[in-house]
Amino acid sequence: METVDKTFGIIAGNGAYPKEMAVAARRSGVSRIVAAAFVNETDPNLAEHVDAIEWLRVGQLGRLLKYFRDQKVAEAVMAGQIAPKNLFDLHPDWKALMLLARIKQRNAESIFGAIADDLQKAGVHLLPAVTFLEDALAPAGLIAGRRLGRRHLADVEFGWNIAKEVARLDIGQTVLVKNGTVLAIEGLDGTNETIRRGGRLAGTGAIMIKVSKPNQDMRFDVPVIGLETIRVAHEAGVRAIAIEANRTLLLEKTAILDQADRAQISIFGR
């Protein structure tokens, strides 16, 4: 592939997502990658995969914009989440305060959308969060593990409608169900805590469903399954994970499929 001369920026949250993005971008021919990382969130090892990295605190929007301007970033992605506890420990700078003042509802879609607008004004185009990672998008059908029985498929269908409605209301994107009963709905505690809550109620055999939002903005908050998801699901006794095909990222895909097989967890793309 032809080398990309523009500087590519990564707004890096936690987990493996930012590193996977940097590796995929480099493999796709991007010549210069810079990362905006967050203290107590971003994996420090990301520095090994980028050409420059700036460490920020959550809420330093003005500094983020200045950094990208100074680095001449033309295009960027948001990769990885910020832990909910850090969102409550937010110390916004004046730029972030101005952003928060102009939005009516402070949810992920409105906040990230406003950040995208500010980036655009600074000359930075925010790309879809799956850029360079299209091969990691979940396909339809059985992806890993044993085939699902009729009862499990019925739970997938039941839970799917619940999850889509919860996502539409911008509450969360994950639910756990068993035998036609909702066990846990994702809130601000995040996916892993939702799995643990549902697992405690189910004992074993719960079905986890994770979906995208209706009219999902693919620039941010895209559903992601990683190795940590599989580990937590295994500990919680989850039987299967149903995800939305072509709209969910499987990070470190080969390792995920191997771990799911060993944990006897089926992954199903719907």
KETI-737141 format. One line per 2 residues: number of its first residue (from 1); their letters; for each residue x, y, z of C-alpha. Coordinates in steps of 0.001 Angstrom, whole numbers. Last residue first. Layout:
! residues N
NUM) A) X,Y,Z; ...
***
This chain:
! residues 270
270) RG) -25915,-11619,14459; -22303,-12626,15104
268) FI) -21969,-15476,17599; -19121,-16100,20012
266) SI) -19372,-19391,21896; -17600,-19713,25230
264) QA) -15911,-23028,25973; -13056,-21254,27817
262) RD) -10521,-22907,25513; -12542,-21930,22447
260) AQ) -12975,-18378,23721; -9241,-18057,24386
258) DL) -8357,-19242,20870; -10922,-16947,19266
256) IA) -9703,-13984,21315; -6036,-14688,20532
254) TK) -6738,-14691,16787; -8838,-11516,17034
252) EL) -6450,-9305,18983; -9387,-6878,19144
250) LL) -12708,-8205,17867; -14476,-5024,16741
248) TR) -18264,-4903,16508; -20260,-3291,13661
246) NA) -19903,-5855,10858; -21869,-8449,12852
244) EI) -23511,-7303,16075; -22432,-9427,19001
242) AI) -23720,-12506,20801; -21503,-13864,23580
240) AR) -22145,-17394,24787; -22130,-19619,27881
238) VG) -21116,-17052,30520; -19829,-18630,33748
236) AE) -18748,-15338,35331; -15042,-16276,35302
234) HA) -15332,-17111,31598; -17072,-13805,30850
232) VR) -14326,-11899,32698; -11612,-13617,30673
230) IT) -13491,-13195,27390; -14019,-9478,27985
228) EL) -10367,-9070,29014; -9299,-10610,25706
226) GI) -11217,-7950,23811; -14718,-7334,22455
224) VP) -15492,-3827,21181; -18735,-1994,20393
222) VD) -18095,1382,18667; -18271,4310,21113
220) FR) -16785,6715,18562; -16410,7589,14875
218) MD) -18877,4887,13832; -21817,7054,14855
216) QN) -24387,4343,15557; -27766,5058,13956
214) PK) -29331,2629,16447; -26613,1984,19022
212) SV) -24292,-964,18549; -24944,-4257,20264
210) KI) -23560,-6526,22992; -25483,-9616,24101
208) MI) -24266,-11910,26871; -25974,-15271,27374
206) AG) -25881,-16721,30876; -25142,-20425,31363
204) TG) -23686,-20469,34845; -24616,-19052,38265
202) AL) -27118,-16751,36616; -27333,-14082,39328
200) RG) -23585,-13828,39928; -22962,-13978,36191
198) GR) -25255,-11040,35517; -23405,-8835,37973
196) RI) -19997,-9959,36685; -20961,-9381,33057
194) TE) -22275,-5914,33893; -19039,-5158,35734
192) NT) -17112,-6075,32594; -19294,-4028,30250
190) GD) -19229,-687,32016; -20089,693,35470
188) LG) -21980,3565,33815; -24849,1233,33078
186) EI) -25033,-2124,31366; -28153,-4187,31965
184) AL) -28092,-7367,34054; -30130,-10521,34540
182) VT) -32917,-10174,31969; -35012,-13349,31922
180) GN) -35887,-15459,28871; -33999,-18510,30067
178) KV) -30863,-16495,30807; -30022,-12907,29931
176) LV) -27068,-10544,30112; -27250,-7089,28551
174) TQ) -24674,-4843,26868; -24923,-1530,24977
172) GI) -25548,994,27731; -28003,3669,28875
170) DL) -28147,5651,25616; -31946,5171,25302
168) RA) -31359,3565,21911; -28718,1321,23510
166) VE) -31230,69,26104; -33719,-538,23280
164) KA) -31168,-2440,21222; -30127,-4485,24266
162) IN) -33704,-5491,25044; -34376,-6528,21441
160) WG) -31165,-8540,21359; -31851,-10207,24706
158) FE) -34919,-12009,23391; -33255,-13011,20118
156) VD) -30102,-14199,21894; -32190,-16008,24518
154) AL) -34051,-17854,21751; -30698,-18772,20221
152) HR) -29620,-20248,23568; -32815,-22278,23862
150) RG) -32519,-23510,20276; -28960,-24702,20780
148) LR) -25871,-22651,19979; -23035,-24234,18033
146) RG) -19857,-24734,20023; -17005,-22251,20254
144) AI) -15926,-19380,18002; -17288,-17221,15162
142) LG) -20739,-18736,14615; -22699,-16553,12201
140) AP) -22082,-13040,10835; -18569,-11606,10718
138) AL) -17035,-9544,13548; -14937,-6560,12460
136) AD) -11202,-7172,12906; -10486,-7073,9157
134) EL) -11886,-3521,9071; -9216,-2395,11521
132) FT) -7455,287,9419; -10333,2702,10259
130) VA) -12727,1030,12716; -13075,4173,14873
128) PL) -14405,6088,11866; -12231,9140,11088
126) LH) -12121,12471,12931; -10843,15217,10621
124) VG) -8409,17568,12341; -8262,21175,11098
122) AK) -8805,22796,14506; -12450,23448,13629
120) QL) -12765,19735,12813; -11316,18839,16216
118) DD) -13875,21091,17904; -16705,19406,15979
116) AI) -15380,15937,16904; -15268,17019,20551
114) AG) -18926,18067,20273; -19837,14670,18812
112) FI) -17903,12939,21585; -19875,14848,24217
110) SE) -23269,14424,22514; -22839,10716,21765
108) AN) -21316,9800,25121; -24020,11527,27145
106) RQ) -24154,15022,28590; -27471,16240,27224
104) KI) -27892,19953,26495; -24502,20718,24988
102) RA) -23082,24258,24953; -21834,24422,28535
100) LL) -19948,21120,28277; -17927,22429,25325
98) ML) -17131,25700,27060; -15996,23803,30147
96) AK) -13808,21577,27946; -12094,24629,26456
94) WD) -11684,26222,29896; -9966,23113,31290
92) PH) -12041,20268,32714; -11035,18543,35968
90) LD) -12956,15255,35730; -12903,12900,38700
88) FL) -16376,11615,37793; -15135,10739,34310
86) NK) -12203,9008,35973; -14517,6596,37786
84) PA) -16196,5757,34450; -12917,4424,32991
82) IQ) -12054,6151,29697; -12566,4077,26568
80) GA) -10342,2984,23707; -9598,4373,20250
78) MV) -10775,7791,19058; -9416,8371,15570
76) AE) -7429,11139,13897; -6783,12876,10593
74) AV) -4717,15950,9668; -2360,16078,12651
72) KQ) 117,18922,12213; 1978,18001,15436
70) DR) 1486,21530,16789; -2204,21425,15836
68) FY) -2641,17984,17445; -970,19188,20639
66) KL) -3028,22390,20706; -6276,20443,20369
64) LR) -5301,18051,23160; -4178,20930,25401
62) GL) -7528,22652,24958; -9373,19415,25704
60) QG) -7646,18784,29025; -10635,16993,30580
58) VR) -8980,13646,31278; -5356,14365,32091
56) LW) -2846,14439,29280; 299,12557,28284
54) EI) 1634,13441,24824; 3043,10762,22523
52) AD) 5216,10940,19430; 6309,8490,16730
50) VH) 3931,5706,17758; 4229,1979,18474
48) EA) 6650,1931,21424; 4750,4759,23150
46) LN) 1682,2494,23285; 3525,555,25979
44) PD) 2369,3215,28482; -1161,1679,28354
42) TE) -3613,4588,28416; -5778,5172,31479
40) NV) -3936,6373,34578; -2713,9473,32698
38) FA) -4348,9852,29293; -2662,9519,25904
36) AA) -2768,11772,22831; -930,9696,20252
34) VI) 1123,10578,17181; 1558,8433,14082
32) RS) 3794,9186,11092; 4298,7061,7959
30) VG) 858,5474,7639; 1318,2558,5234
28) SR) -1473,150,6144; 819,-1819,8456
26) RA) 1518,1386,10366; -2204,2030,10743
24) AV) -2807,-1553,11868; -67,-1340,14520
22) AM) -1343,2014,15788; -4962,798,15934
20) EK) -3985,-2388,17762; -2046,-273,20259
18) PY) -4996,2072,20809; -7478,-845,21236
16) AG) -5487,-2902,23728; -7102,-1373,26811
14) NG) -7519,2245,27885; -8120,5440,25936
12) AI) -5947,6787,23141; -6874,9744,20964
10) IG) -4831,8533,17993; -3485,10993,15444
8) FT) -2298,10405,11880; 242,12733,10302
6) KD) -315,12920,6560; 2205,11197,4289
4) VT) 346,7906,3811; 2650,5368,2190
2) EM) 1163,3532,-783; 0,0,0
***
